[in-house]
Amino acid sequence: MKLPACWSCKKQFIYGKLLLFWGGRTICPLCEKTNYLTPESRKKGAWYTPILIILMVIGLNMFDIGFSGIILYGLIFLLIGLSLSPFTFKFTDENEPLF
């Protein structure tokens, strides 16, 4: 898996910076140009939530665990989803509409 790069200077972004990436844009530390998420990246990110929820429900129905187990199970899935999300990002120079 490969981390995304700046659309202008092609410098690869740092994993830690993208891990906490919540907005639709980020600024390149090298050339200081604004990078926007592509519509394809936003669509991929929108699919992760329902897939993780379905996997969580299936897993919870397979195992008989208490409330603390449910919380732990949910946190594990949240951490997995967040840690893999930076690898799905791609950037462009303009903020394009989703549809």
mmCIF file as gemmi writes it, N, C-alpha and C atoms, coordinates in Angstrom:
data_model
loop_
_atom_site.group_PDB
_atom_site.id
_atom_site.type_symbol
_atom_site.label_atom_id
_atom_site.label_alt_id
_atom_site.label_comp_id
_atom_site.label_asym_id
_atom_site.label_entity_id
_atom_site.label_seq_id
_atom_site.pdbx_PDB_ins_code
_atom_site.Cartn_x
_atom_site.Cartn_y
_atom_site.Cartn_z
_atom_site.occupancy
_atom_site.B_iso_or_equiv
_atom_site.pdbx_formal_charge
_atom_site.auth_seq_id
_atom_site.auth_asym_id
_atom_site.pdbx_PDB_model_num
ATOM 1 N N . MET Axp A 1 ? 0.843 -1.167 0 1 0 ? 1 A 1
ATOM 2 C CA . MET Axp A 1 ? 0 0 0 1 0 ? 1 A 1
ATOM 3 C C . MET Axp A 1 ? 0.889 1.231 0 1 0 ? 1 A 1
ATOM 4 N N . LYS Axp A 2 ? 0.395 2.259 -0.675 1 0 ? 2 A 1
ATOM 5 C CA . LYS Axp A 2 ? 1.206 3.452 -0.876 1 0 ? 2 A 1
ATOM 6 C C . LYS Axp A 2 ? 0.438 4.686 -0.411 1 0 ? 2 A 1
ATOM 7 N N . LEU Axp A 3 ? 1.129 5.573 0.273 1 0 ? 3 A 1
ATOM 8 C CA . LEU Axp A 3 ? 0.517 6.818 0.714 1 0 ? 3 A 1
ATOM 9 C C . LEU Axp A 3 ? 0.393 7.777 -0.463 1 0 ? 3 A 1
ATOM 10 N N . PRO Axp A 4 ? -0.592 8.679 -0.432 1 0 ? 4 A 1
ATOM 11 C CA . PRO Axp A 4 ? -0.77 9.617 -1.537 1 0 ? 4 A 1
ATOM 12 C C . PRO Axp A 4 ? 0.316 10.687 -1.568 1 0 ? 4 A 1
ATOM 13 N N . ALA Axp A 5 ? 0.422 11.329 -2.725 1 0 ? 5 A 1
ATOM 14 C CA . ALA Axp A 5 ? 1.424 12.376 -2.921 1 0 ? 5 A 1
ATOM 15 C C . ALA Axp A 5 ? 0.735 13.677 -3.324 1 0 ? 5 A 1
ATOM 16 N N . CYS Axp A 6 ? 1.445 14.774 -3.17 1 0 ? 6 A 1
ATOM 17 C CA . CYS Axp A 6 ? 0.964 16.095 -3.578 1 0 ? 6 A 1
ATOM 18 C C . CYS Axp A 6 ? 0.769 16.113 -5.09 1 0 ? 6 A 1
ATOM 19 N N . TRP Axp A 7 ? -0.289 16.754 -5.54 1 0 ? 7 A 1
ATOM 20 C CA . TRP Axp A 7 ? -0.558 16.81 -6.977 1 0 ? 7 A 1
ATOM 21 C C . TRP Axp A 7 ? 0.465 17.684 -7.689 1 0 ? 7 A 1
ATOM 22 N N . SER Axp A 8 ? 1.08 18.63 -6.99 1 0 ? 8 A 1
ATOM 23 C CA . SER Axp A 8 ? 1.989 19.584 -7.615 1 0 ? 8 A 1
ATOM 24 C C . SER Axp A 8 ? 3.44 19.102 -7.621 1 0 ? 8 A 1
ATOM 25 N N . CYS Axp A 9 ? 3.981 18.821 -6.44 1 0 ? 9 A 1
ATOM 26 C CA . CYS Axp A 9 ? 5.406 18.483 -6.342 1 0 ? 9 A 1
ATOM 27 C C . CYS Axp A 9 ? 5.66 16.98 -6.212 1 0 ? 9 A 1
ATOM 28 N N . LYS Axp A 10 ? 4.606 16.189 -6.082 1 0 ? 10 A 1
ATOM 29 C CA . LYS Axp A 10 ? 4.683 14.718 -5.981 1 0 ? 10 A 1
ATOM 30 C C . LYS Axp A 10 ? 5.357 14.225 -4.698 1 0 ? 10 A 1
ATOM 31 N N . LYS Axp A 11 ? 5.471 15.105 -3.685 1 0 ? 11 A 1
ATOM 32 C CA . LYS Axp A 11 ? 6.027 14.668 -2.397 1 0 ? 11 A 1
ATOM 33 C C . LYS Axp A 11 ? 4.987 13.82 -1.678 1 0 ? 11 A 1
ATOM 34 N N . GLN Axp A 12 ? 5.429 12.683 -1.186 1 0 ? 12 A 1
ATOM 35 C CA . GLN Axp A 12 ? 4.538 11.774 -0.479 1 0 ? 12 A 1
ATOM 36 C C . GLN Axp A 12 ? 4.22 12.342 0.903 1 0 ? 12 A 1
ATOM 37 N N . PHE Axp A 13 ? 2.947 12.29 1.287 1 0 ? 13 A 1
ATOM 38 C CA . PHE Axp A 13 ? 2.525 12.8 2.583 1 0 ? 13 A 1
ATOM 39 C C . PHE Axp A 13 ? 2.942 11.852 3.699 1 0 ? 13 A 1
ATOM 40 N N . ILE Axp A 14 ? 3.037 12.391 4.901 1 0 ? 14 A 1
ATOM 41 C CA . ILE Axp A 14 ? 3.399 11.617 6.084 1 0 ? 14 A 1
ATOM 42 C C . ILE Axp A 14 ? 2.141 10.93 6.62 1 0 ? 14 A 1
ATOM 43 N N . TYR Axp A 15 ? 2.287 9.684 7.015 1 0 ? 15 A 1
ATOM 44 C CA . TYR Axp A 15 ? 1.162 8.881 7.503 1 0 ? 15 A 1
ATOM 45 C C . TYR Axp A 15 ? 0.448 9.562 8.673 1 0 ? 15 A 1
ATOM 46 N N . GLY Axp A 16 ? 1.195 10.088 9.629 1 0 ? 16 A 1
ATOM 47 C CA . GLY Axp A 16 ? 0.604 10.719 10.806 1 0 ? 16 A 1
ATOM 48 C C . GLY Axp A 16 ? -0.242 11.934 10.467 1 0 ? 16 A 1
ATOM 49 N N . LYS Axp A 17 ? 0.165 12.694 9.468 1 0 ? 17 A 1
ATOM 50 C CA . LYS Axp A 17 ? -0.606 13.868 9.062 1 0 ? 17 A 1
ATOM 51 C C . LYS Axp A 17 ? -1.924 13.444 8.417 1 0 ? 17 A 1
ATOM 52 N N . LEU Axp A 18 ? -1.897 12.386 7.628 1 0 ? 18 A 1
ATOM 53 C CA . LEU Axp A 18 ? -3.108 11.919 6.963 1 0 ? 18 A 1
ATOM 54 C C . LEU Axp A 18 ? -4.019 11.133 7.896 1 0 ? 18 A 1
ATOM 55 N N . LEU Axp A 19 ? -3.46 10.578 8.947 1 0 ? 19 A 1
ATOM 56 C CA . LEU Axp A 19 ? -4.254 9.798 9.886 1 0 ? 19 A 1
ATOM 57 C C . LEU Axp A 19 ? -5.305 10.672 10.562 1 0 ? 19 A 1
ATOM 58 N N . LEU Axp A 20 ? -4.969 11.902 10.833 1 0 ? 20 A 1
ATOM 59 C CA . LEU Axp A 20 ? -5.894 12.833 11.472 1 0 ? 20 A 1
ATOM 60 C C . LEU Axp A 20 ? -6.527 13.792 10.469 1 0 ? 20 A 1
ATOM 61 N N . PHE Axp A 21 ? -6.583 13.403 9.218 1 0 ? 21 A 1
ATOM 62 C CA . PHE Axp A 21 ? -7.124 14.228 8.137 1 0 ? 21 A 1
ATOM 63 C C . PHE Axp A 21 ? -8.647 14.123 8.135 1 0 ? 21 A 1
ATOM 64 N N . TRP Axp A 22 ? -9.337 15.213 8.455 1 0 ? 22 A 1
ATOM 65 C CA . TRP Axp A 22 ? -10.793 15.183 8.51 1 0 ? 22 A 1
ATOM 66 C C . TRP Axp A 22 ? -11.425 16.086 7.466 1 0 ? 22 A 1
ATOM 67 N N . GLY Axp A 23 ? -10.772 17.152 7.082 1 0 ? 23 A 1
ATOM 68 C CA . GLY Axp A 23 ? -11.346 18.072 6.118 1 0 ? 23 A 1
ATOM 69 C C . GLY Axp A 23 ? -11.229 17.533 4.713 1 0 ? 23 A 1
ATOM 70 N N . GLY Axp A 24 ? -11.681 18.287 3.759 1 0 ? 24 A 1
ATOM 71 C CA . GLY Axp A 24 ? -11.586 17.856 2.375 1 0 ? 24 A 1
ATOM 72 C C . GLY Axp A 24 ? -10.305 18.316 1.714 1 0 ? 24 A 1
ATOM 73 N N . ARG Axp A 25 ? -9.442 18.993 2.484 1 0 ? 25 A 1
ATOM 74 C CA . ARG Axp A 25 ? -8.204 19.508 1.886 1 0 ? 25 A 1
ATOM 75 C C . ARG Axp A 25 ? -7.075 19.486 2.903 1 0 ? 25 A 1
ATOM 76 N N . THR Axp A 26 ? -5.866 19.508 2.365 1 0 ? 26 A 1
ATOM 77 C CA . THR Axp A 26 ? -4.669 19.597 3.19 1 0 ? 26 A 1
ATOM 78 C C . THR Axp A 26 ? -3.624 20.393 2.416 1 0 ? 26 A 1
ATOM 79 N N . ILE Axp A 27 ? -2.645 20.912 3.106 1 0 ? 27 A 1
ATOM 80 C CA . ILE Axp A 27 ? -1.607 21.718 2.467 1 0 ? 27 A 1
ATOM 81 C C . ILE Axp A 27 ? -0.31 20.928 2.457 1 0 ? 27 A 1
ATOM 82 N N . CYS Axp A 28 ? 0.353 20.938 1.319 1 0 ? 28 A 1
ATOM 83 C CA . CYS Axp A 28 ? 1.62 20.228 1.172 1 0 ? 28 A 1
ATOM 84 C C . CYS Axp A 28 ? 2.693 20.947 1.994 1 0 ? 28 A 1
ATOM 85 N N . PRO Axp A 29 ? 3.465 20.216 2.79 1 0 ? 29 A 1
ATOM 86 C CA . PRO Axp A 29 ? 4.511 20.859 3.593 1 0 ? 29 A 1
ATOM 87 C C . PRO Axp A 29 ? 5.695 21.347 2.761 1 0 ? 29 A 1
ATOM 88 N N . LEU Axp A 30 ? 5.865 20.834 1.545 1 0 ? 30 A 1
ATOM 89 C CA . LEU Axp A 30 ? 7.002 21.216 0.718 1 0 ? 30 A 1
ATOM 90 C C . LEU Axp A 30 ? 6.685 22.427 -0.161 1 0 ? 30 A 1
ATOM 91 N N . CYS Axp A 31 ? 5.642 22.323 -0.991 1 0 ? 31 A 1
ATOM 92 C CA . CYS Axp A 31 ? 5.331 23.414 -1.928 1 0 ? 31 A 1
ATOM 93 C C . CYS Axp A 31 ? 4.217 24.328 -1.424 1 0 ? 31 A 1
ATOM 94 N N . GLU Axp A 32 ? 3.576 23.968 -0.317 1 0 ? 32 A 1
ATOM 95 C CA . GLU Axp A 32 ? 2.513 24.748 0.321 1 0 ? 32 A 1
ATOM 96 C C . GLU Axp A 32 ? 1.3 24.978 -0.573 1 0 ? 32 A 1
ATOM 97 N N . LYS Axp A 33 ? 1.055 24.079 -1.517 1 0 ? 33 A 1
ATOM 98 C CA . LYS Axp A 33 ? -0.154 24.144 -2.35 1 0 ? 33 A 1
ATOM 99 C C . LYS Axp A 33 ? -1.266 23.363 -1.651 1 0 ? 33 A 1
ATOM 100 N N . THR Axp A 34 ? -2.505 23.776 -1.901 1 0 ? 34 A 1
ATOM 101 C CA . THR Axp A 34 ? -3.653 23.096 -1.312 1 0 ? 34 A 1
ATOM 102 C C . THR Axp A 34 ? -3.984 21.852 -2.118 1 0 ? 34 A 1
ATOM 103 N N . ASN Axp A 35 ? -4.191 20.749 -1.431 1 0 ? 35 A 1
ATOM 104 C CA . ASN Axp A 35 ? -4.553 19.474 -2.041 1 0 ? 35 A 1
ATOM 105 C C . ASN Axp A 35 ? -5.964 19.111 -1.6 1 0 ? 35 A 1
ATOM 106 N N . TYR Axp A 36 ? -6.839 18.829 -2.573 1 0 ? 36 A 1
ATOM 107 C CA . TYR Axp A 36 ? -8.211 18.442 -2.288 1 0 ? 36 A 1
ATOM 108 C C . TYR Axp A 36 ? -8.396 16.962 -2.585 1 0 ? 36 A 1
ATOM 109 N N . LEU Axp A 37 ? -9.243 16.313 -1.807 1 0 ? 37 A 1
ATOM 110 C CA . LEU Axp A 37 ? -9.557 14.911 -2.076 1 0 ? 37 A 1
ATOM 111 C C . LEU Axp A 37 ? -10.307 14.791 -3.395 1 0 ? 37 A 1
ATOM 112 N N . THR Axp A 38 ? -9.986 13.775 -4.166 1 0 ? 38 A 1
ATOM 113 C CA . THR Axp A 38 ? -10.716 13.532 -5.413 1 0 ? 38 A 1
ATOM 114 C C . THR Axp A 38 ? -12.094 12.963 -5.069 1 0 ? 38 A 1
ATOM 115 N N . PRO Axp A 39 ? -13.064 13.121 -5.974 1 0 ? 39 A 1
ATOM 116 C CA . PRO Axp A 39 ? -14.385 12.521 -5.725 1 0 ? 39 A 1
ATOM 117 C C . PRO Axp A 39 ? -14.313 11.004 -5.531 1 0 ? 39 A 1
ATOM 118 N N . GLU Axp A 40 ? -13.408 10.345 -6.248 1 0 ? 40 A 1
ATOM 119 C CA . GLU Axp A 40 ? -13.269 8.891 -6.097 1 0 ? 40 A 1
ATOM 120 C C . GLU Axp A 40 ? -12.823 8.528 -4.682 1 0 ? 40 A 1
ATOM 121 N N . SER Axp A 41 ? -11.91 9.31 -4.122 1 0 ? 41 A 1
ATOM 122 C CA . SER Axp A 41 ? -11.441 9.052 -2.753 1 0 ? 41 A 1
ATOM 123 C C . SER Axp A 41 ? -12.569 9.241 -1.746 1 0 ? 41 A 1
ATOM 124 N N . ARG Axp A 42 ? -13.384 10.267 -1.959 1 0 ? 42 A 1
ATOM 125 C CA . ARG Axp A 42 ? -14.501 10.503 -1.044 1 0 ? 42 A 1
ATOM 126 C C . ARG Axp A 42 ? -15.538 9.392 -1.143 1 0 ? 42 A 1
ATOM 127 N N . LYS Axp A 43 ? -15.76 8.87 -2.351 1 0 ? 43 A 1
ATOM 128 C CA . LYS Axp A 43 ? -16.709 7.76 -2.516 1 0 ? 43 A 1
ATOM 129 C C . LYS Axp A 43 ? -16.192 6.497 -1.838 1 0 ? 43 A 1
ATOM 130 N N . LYS Axp A 44 ? -14.892 6.221 -1.982 1 0 ? 44 A 1
ATOM 131 C CA . LYS Axp A 44 ? -14.304 5.056 -1.306 1 0 ? 44 A 1
ATOM 132 C C . LYS Axp A 44 ? -14.473 5.18 0.206 1 0 ? 44 A 1
ATOM 133 N N . GLY Axp A 45 ? -14.204 6.357 0.725 1 0 ? 45 A 1
ATOM 134 C CA . GLY Axp A 45 ? -14.338 6.576 2.162 1 0 ? 45 A 1
ATOM 135 C C . GLY Axp A 45 ? -15.766 6.421 2.647 1 0 ? 45 A 1
ATOM 136 N N . ALA Axp A 46 ? -16.727 6.778 1.805 1 0 ? 46 A 1
ATOM 137 C CA . ALA Axp A 46 ? -18.131 6.635 2.179 1 0 ? 46 A 1
ATOM 138 C C . ALA Axp A 46 ? -18.548 5.168 2.251 1 0 ? 46 A 1
ATOM 139 N N . TRP Axp A 47 ? -17.872 4.298 1.537 1 0 ? 47 A 1
ATOM 140 C CA . TRP Axp A 47 ? -18.203 2.868 1.557 1 0 ? 47 A 1
ATOM 141 C C . TRP Axp A 47 ? -17.623 2.152 2.764 1 0 ? 47 A 1
ATOM 142 N N . TYR Axp A 48 ? -16.578 2.681 3.365 1 0 ? 48 A 1
ATOM 143 C CA . TYR Axp A 48 ? -15.953 2.004 4.495 1 0 ? 48 A 1
ATOM 144 C C . TYR Axp A 48 ? -16.872 1.913 5.705 1 0 ? 48 A 1
ATOM 145 N N . THR Axp A 49 ? -17.623 2.956 5.969 1 0 ? 49 A 1
ATOM 146 C CA . THR Axp A 49 ? -18.478 2.967 7.154 1 0 ? 49 A 1
ATOM 147 C C . THR Axp A 49 ? -19.531 1.864 7.12 1 0 ? 49 A 1
ATOM 148 N N . PRO Axp A 50 ? -20.342 1.745 6.047 1 0 ? 50 A 1
ATOM 149 C CA . PRO Axp A 50 ? -21.339 0.664 6.055 1 0 ? 50 A 1
ATOM 150 C C . PRO Axp A 50 ? -20.716 -0.73 6.073 1 0 ? 50 A 1
ATOM 151 N N . ILE Axp A 51 ? -19.597 -0.901 5.398 1 0 ? 51 A 1
ATOM 152 C CA . ILE Axp A 51 ? -18.944 -2.216 5.387 1 0 ? 51 A 1
ATOM 153 C C . ILE Axp A 51 ? -18.468 -2.586 6.79 1 0 ? 51 A 1
ATOM 154 N N . LEU Axp A 52 ? -17.851 -1.63 7.49 1 0 ? 52 A 1
ATOM 155 C CA . LEU Axp A 52 ? -17.391 -1.906 8.855 1 0 ? 52 A 1
ATOM 156 C C . LEU Axp A 52 ? -18.559 -2.172 9.801 1 0 ? 52 A 1
ATOM 157 N N . ILE Axp A 53 ? -19.663 -1.453 9.617 1 0 ? 53 A 1
ATOM 158 C CA . ILE Axp A 53 ? -20.833 -1.682 10.468 1 0 ? 53 A 1
ATOM 159 C C . ILE Axp A 53 ? -21.406 -3.072 10.231 1 0 ? 53 A 1
ATOM 160 N N . ILE Axp A 54 ? -21.491 -3.486 8.974 1 0 ? 54 A 1
ATOM 161 C CA . ILE Axp A 54 ? -21.992 -4.829 8.656 1 0 ? 54 A 1
ATOM 162 C C . ILE Axp A 54 ? -21.083 -5.895 9.269 1 0 ? 54 A 1
ATOM 163 N N . LEU Axp A 55 ? -19.775 -5.721 9.132 1 0 ? 55 A 1
ATOM 164 C CA . LEU Axp A 55 ? -18.839 -6.684 9.724 1 0 ? 55 A 1
ATOM 165 C C . LEU Axp A 55 ? -18.958 -6.722 11.248 1 0 ? 55 A 1
ATOM 166 N N . MET Axp A 56 ? -19.183 -5.558 11.858 1 0 ? 56 A 1
ATOM 167 C CA . MET Axp A 56 ? -19.348 -5.517 13.307 1 0 ? 56 A 1
ATOM 168 C C . MET Axp A 56 ? -20.6 -6.263 13.736 1 0 ? 56 A 1
ATOM 169 N N . VAL Axp A 57 ? -21.711 -6.044 13.029 1 0 ? 57 A 1
ATOM 170 C CA . VAL Axp A 57 ? -22.967 -6.71 13.383 1 0 ? 57 A 1
ATOM 171 C C . VAL Axp A 57 ? -22.834 -8.22 13.224 1 0 ? 57 A 1
ATOM 172 N N . ILE Axp A 58 ? -22.218 -8.657 12.133 1 0 ? 58 A 1
ATOM 173 C CA . ILE Axp A 58 ? -22.008 -10.095 11.918 1 0 ? 58 A 1
ATOM 174 C C . ILE Axp A 58 ? -21.151 -10.676 13.044 1 0 ? 58 A 1
ATOM 175 N N . GLY Axp A 59 ? -20.072 -10 13.374 1 0 ? 59 A 1
ATOM 176 C CA . GLY Axp A 59 ? -19.194 -10.478 14.441 1 0 ? 59 A 1
ATOM 177 C C . GLY Axp A 59 ? -19.876 -10.512 15.797 1 0 ? 59 A 1
ATOM 178 N N . LEU Axp A 60 ? -20.689 -9.492 16.083 1 0 ? 60 A 1
ATOM 179 C CA . LEU Axp A 60 ? -21.379 -9.458 17.373 1 0 ? 60 A 1
ATOM 180 C C . LEU Axp A 60 ? -22.426 -10.554 17.477 1 0 ? 60 A 1
ATOM 181 N N . ASN Axp A 61 ? -23.044 -10.919 16.364 1 0 ? 61 A 1
ATOM 182 C CA . ASN Axp A 61 ? -24.032 -11.996 16.387 1 0 ? 61 A 1
ATOM 183 C C . ASN Axp A 61 ? -23.382 -13.371 16.493 1 0 ? 61 A 1
ATOM 184 N N . MET Axp A 62 ? -22.133 -13.481 16.074 1 0 ? 62 A 1
ATOM 185 C CA . MET Axp A 62 ? -21.439 -14.764 16.139 1 0 ? 62 A 1
ATOM 186 C C . MET Axp A 62 ? -20.899 -15.057 17.539 1 0 ? 62 A 1
ATOM 187 N N . PHE Axp A 63 ? -20.572 -14.013 18.285 1 0 ? 63 A 1
ATOM 188 C CA . PHE Axp A 63 ? -19.97 -14.192 19.602 1 0 ? 63 A 1
ATOM 189 C C . PHE Axp A 63 ? -20.908 -13.666 20.676 1 0 ? 63 A 1
ATOM 190 N N . ASP Axp A 64 ? -20.998 -14.385 21.765 1 0 ? 64 A 1
ATOM 191 C CA . ASP Axp A 64 ? -21.817 -13.962 22.894 1 0 ? 64 A 1
ATOM 192 C C . ASP Axp A 64 ? -20.915 -13.221 23.881 1 0 ? 64 A 1
ATOM 193 N N . ILE Axp A 65 ? -20.864 -11.895 23.722 1 0 ? 65 A 1
ATOM 194 C CA . ILE Axp A 65 ? -19.992 -11.088 24.578 1 0 ? 65 A 1
ATOM 195 C C . ILE Axp A 65 ? -20.828 -10.037 25.297 1 0 ? 65 A 1
ATOM 196 N N . GLY Axp A 66 ? -20.331 -9.567 26.408 1 0 ? 66 A 1
ATOM 197 C CA . GLY Axp A 66 ? -21.036 -8.571 27.2 1 0 ? 66 A 1
ATOM 198 C C . GLY Axp A 66 ? -20.848 -7.166 26.639 1 0 ? 66 A 1
ATOM 199 N N . PHE Axp A 67 ? -21.352 -6.199 27.398 1 0 ? 67 A 1
ATOM 200 C CA . PHE Axp A 67 ? -21.299 -4.803 26.969 1 0 ? 67 A 1
ATOM 201 C C . PHE Axp A 67 ? -19.865 -4.318 26.787 1 0 ? 67 A 1
ATOM 202 N N . SER Axp A 68 ? -18.989 -4.658 27.71 1 0 ? 68 A 1
ATOM 203 C CA . SER Axp A 68 ? -17.591 -4.222 27.589 1 0 ? 68 A 1
ATOM 204 C C . SER Axp A 68 ? -16.928 -4.849 26.364 1 0 ? 68 A 1
ATOM 205 N N . GLY Axp A 69 ? -17.298 -6.076 26.033 1 0 ? 69 A 1
ATOM 206 C CA . GLY Axp A 69 ? -16.78 -6.72 24.826 1 0 ? 69 A 1
ATOM 207 C C . GLY Axp A 69 ? -17.255 -6.026 23.567 1 0 ? 69 A 1
ATOM 208 N N . ILE Axp A 70 ? -18.509 -5.566 23.577 1 0 ? 70 A 1
ATOM 209 C CA . ILE Axp A 70 ? -19.058 -4.841 22.424 1 0 ? 70 A 1
ATOM 210 C C . ILE Axp A 70 ? -18.295 -3.538 22.217 1 0 ? 70 A 1
ATOM 211 N N . ILE Axp A 71 ? -18.036 -2.816 23.303 1 0 ? 71 A 1
ATOM 212 C CA . ILE Axp A 71 ? -17.289 -1.559 23.211 1 0 ? 71 A 1
ATOM 213 C C . ILE Axp A 71 ? -15.878 -1.816 22.686 1 0 ? 71 A 1
ATOM 214 N N . LEU Axp A 72 ? -15.217 -2.82 23.214 1 0 ? 72 A 1
ATOM 215 C CA . LEU Axp A 72 ? -13.862 -3.16 22.77 1 0 ? 72 A 1
ATOM 216 C C . LEU Axp A 72 ? -13.855 -3.567 21.298 1 0 ? 72 A 1
ATOM 217 N N . TYR Axp A 73 ? -14.808 -4.382 20.904 1 0 ? 73 A 1
ATOM 218 C CA . TYR Axp A 73 ? -14.941 -4.835 19.514 1 0 ? 73 A 1
ATOM 219 C C . TYR Axp A 73 ? -15.136 -3.633 18.579 1 0 ? 73 A 1
ATOM 220 N N . GLY Axp A 74 ? -16.001 -2.692 18.986 1 0 ? 74 A 1
ATOM 221 C CA . GLY Axp A 74 ? -16.235 -1.491 18.186 1 0 ? 74 A 1
ATOM 222 C C . GLY Axp A 74 ? -14.996 -0.621 18.068 1 0 ? 74 A 1
ATOM 223 N N . LEU Axp A 75 ? -14.265 -0.468 19.161 1 0 ? 75 A 1
ATOM 224 C CA . LEU Axp A 75 ? -13.037 0.331 19.134 1 0 ? 75 A 1
ATOM 225 C C . LEU Axp A 75 ? -11.973 -0.295 18.237 1 0 ? 75 A 1
ATOM 226 N N . ILE Axp A 76 ? -11.89 -1.617 18.257 1 0 ? 76 A 1
ATOM 227 C CA . ILE Axp A 76 ? -10.922 -2.297 17.387 1 0 ? 76 A 1
ATOM 228 C C . ILE Axp A 76 ? -11.256 -2.041 15.923 1 0 ? 76 A 1
ATOM 229 N N . PHE Axp A 77 ? -12.533 -2.16 15.556 1 0 ? 77 A 1
ATOM 230 C CA . PHE Axp A 77 ? -12.927 -1.903 14.174 1 0 ? 77 A 1
ATOM 231 C C . PHE Axp A 77 ? -12.715 -0.44 13.795 1 0 ? 77 A 1
ATOM 232 N N . LEU Axp A 78 ? -12.964 0.471 14.723 1 0 ? 78 A 1
ATOM 233 C CA . LEU Axp A 78 ? -12.732 1.891 14.461 1 0 ? 78 A 1
ATOM 234 C C . LEU Axp A 78 ? -11.257 2.159 14.2 1 0 ? 78 A 1
ATOM 235 N N . LEU Axp A 79 ? -10.386 1.591 15.012 1 0 ? 79 A 1
ATOM 236 C CA . LEU Axp A 79 ? -8.943 1.777 14.83 1 0 ? 79 A 1
ATOM 237 C C . LEU Axp A 79 ? -8.449 1.17 13.518 1 0 ? 79 A 1
ATOM 238 N N . ILE Axp A 80 ? -8.974 0.019 13.153 1 0 ? 80 A 1
ATOM 239 C CA . ILE Axp A 80 ? -8.587 -0.598 11.879 1 0 ? 80 A 1
ATOM 240 C C . ILE Axp A 80 ? -9.01 0.29 10.717 1 0 ? 80 A 1
ATOM 241 N N . GLY Axp A 81 ? -10.248 0.777 10.755 1 0 ? 81 A 1
ATOM 242 C CA . GLY Axp A 81 ? -10.742 1.641 9.682 1 0 ? 81 A 1
ATOM 243 C C . GLY Axp A 81 ? -9.953 2.933 9.562 1 0 ? 81 A 1
ATOM 244 N N . LEU Axp A 82 ? -9.668 3.566 10.694 1 0 ? 82 A 1
ATOM 245 C CA . LEU Axp A 82 ? -8.907 4.816 10.674 1 0 ? 82 A 1
ATOM 246 C C . LEU Axp A 82 ? -7.469 4.607 10.22 1 0 ? 82 A 1
ATOM 247 N N . SER Axp A 83 ? -6.868 3.5 10.617 1 0 ? 83 A 1
ATOM 248 C CA . SER Axp A 83 ? -5.467 3.277 10.255 1 0 ? 83 A 1
ATOM 249 C C . SER Axp A 83 ? -5.293 2.938 8.776 1 0 ? 83 A 1
ATOM 250 N N . LEU Axp A 84 ? -6.311 2.394 8.137 1 0 ? 84 A 1
ATOM 251 C CA . LEU Axp A 84 ? -6.209 2.059 6.714 1 0 ? 84 A 1
ATOM 252 C C . LEU Axp A 84 ? -6.674 3.185 5.793 1 0 ? 84 A 1
ATOM 253 N N . SER Axp A 85 ? -7.441 4.132 6.316 1 0 ? 85 A 1
ATOM 254 C CA . SER Axp A 85 ? -8.011 5.171 5.459 1 0 ? 85 A 1
ATOM 255 C C . SER Axp A 85 ? -6.991 6.042 4.721 1 0 ? 85 A 1
ATOM 256 N N . PRO Axp A 86 ? -5.832 6.42 5.288 1 0 ? 86 A 1
ATOM 257 C CA . PRO Axp A 86 ? -4.901 7.261 4.528 1 0 ? 86 A 1
ATOM 258 C C . PRO Axp A 86 ? -4.416 6.633 3.219 1 0 ? 86 A 1
ATOM 259 N N . PHE Axp A 87 ? -4.439 5.321 3.128 1 0 ? 87 A 1
ATOM 260 C CA . PHE Axp A 87 ? -3.968 4.658 1.914 1 0 ? 87 A 1
ATOM 261 C C . PHE Axp A 87 ? -4.976 4.749 0.768 1 0 ? 87 A 1
ATOM 262 N N . THR Axp A 88 ? -6.193 5.202 1.05 1 0 ? 88 A 1
ATOM 263 C CA . THR Axp A 88 ? -7.209 5.324 0 1 0 ? 88 A 1
ATOM 264 C C . THR Axp A 88 ? -7.291 6.738 -0.564 1 0 ? 88 A 1
ATOM 265 N N . PHE Axp A 89 ? -6.554 7.687 0.004 1 0 ? 89 A 1
ATOM 266 C CA . PHE Axp A 89 ? -6.632 9.08 -0.431 1 0 ? 89 A 1
ATOM 267 C C . PHE Axp A 89 ? -5.874 9.311 -1.732 1 0 ? 89 A 1
ATOM 268 N N . LYS Axp A 90 ? -6.451 10.164 -2.57 1 0 ? 90 A 1
ATOM 269 C CA . LYS Axp A 90 ? -5.778 10.698 -3.755 1 0 ? 90 A 1
ATOM 270 C C . LYS Axp A 90 ? -6.148 12.178 -3.804 1 0 ? 90 A 1
ATOM 271 N N . PHE Axp A 91 ? -5.196 13.012 -4.241 1 0 ? 91 A 1
ATOM 272 C CA . PHE Axp A 91 ? -5.417 14.451 -4.204 1 0 ? 91 A 1
ATOM 273 C C . PHE Axp A 91 ? -5.381 15.076 -5.593 1 0 ? 91 A 1
ATOM 274 N N . THR Axp A 92 ? -6.065 16.218 -5.705 1 0 ? 92 A 1
ATOM 275 C CA . THR Axp A 92 ? -6.108 16.986 -6.937 1 0 ? 92 A 1
ATOM 276 C C . THR Axp A 92 ? -5.962 18.465 -6.592 1 0 ? 92 A 1
ATOM 277 N N . ASP Axp A 93 ? -5.856 19.312 -7.62 1 0 ? 93 A 1
ATOM 278 C CA . ASP Axp A 93 ? -5.618 20.74 -7.388 1 0 ? 93 A 1
ATOM 279 C C . ASP Axp A 93 ? -6.886 21.562 -7.178 1 0 ? 93 A 1
ATOM 280 N N . GLU Axp A 94 ? -8.059 20.997 -7.446 1 0 ? 94 A 1
ATOM 281 C CA . GLU Axp A 94 ? -9.288 21.764 -7.254 1 0 ? 94 A 1
ATOM 282 C C . GLU Axp A 94 ? -10.339 20.912 -6.552 1 0 ? 94 A 1
ATOM 283 N N . ASN Axp A 95 ? -11.233 21.591 -5.875 1 0 ? 95 A 1
ATOM 284 C CA . ASN Axp A 95 ? -12.287 20.918 -5.135 1 0 ? 95 A 1
ATOM 285 C C . ASN Axp A 95 ? -13.413 20.566 -6.098 1 0 ? 95 A 1
ATOM 286 N N . GLU Axp A 96 ? -13.434 19.335 -6.564 1 0 ? 96 A 1
ATOM 287 C CA . GLU Axp A 96 ? -14.421 18.892 -7.544 1 0 ? 96 A 1
ATOM 288 C C . GLU Axp A 96 ? -15.67 18.394 -6.826 1 0 ? 96 A 1
ATOM 289 N N . PRO Axp A 97 ? -16.857 18.573 -7.453 1 0 ? 97 A 1
ATOM 290 C CA . PRO Axp A 97 ? -18.082 18.073 -6.822 1 0 ? 97 A 1
ATOM 291 C C . PRO Axp A 97 ? -18.105 16.547 -6.784 1 0 ? 97 A 1
ATOM 292 N N . LEU Axp A 98 ? -18.828 16.004 -5.826 1 0 ? 98 A 1
ATOM 293 C CA . LEU Axp A 98 ? -18.891 14.557 -5.66 1 0 ? 98 A 1
ATOM 294 C C . LEU Axp A 98 ? -19.627 13.892 -6.815 1 0 ? 98 A 1
ATOM 295 N N . PHE Axp A 99 ? -20.688 14.512 -7.284 1 0 ? 99 A 1
ATOM 296 C CA . PHE Axp A 99 ? -21.46 13.926 -8.398 1 0 ? 99 A 1
ATOM 297 C C . PHE Axp A 99 ? -21.498 14.856 -9.588 1 0 ? 99 A 1
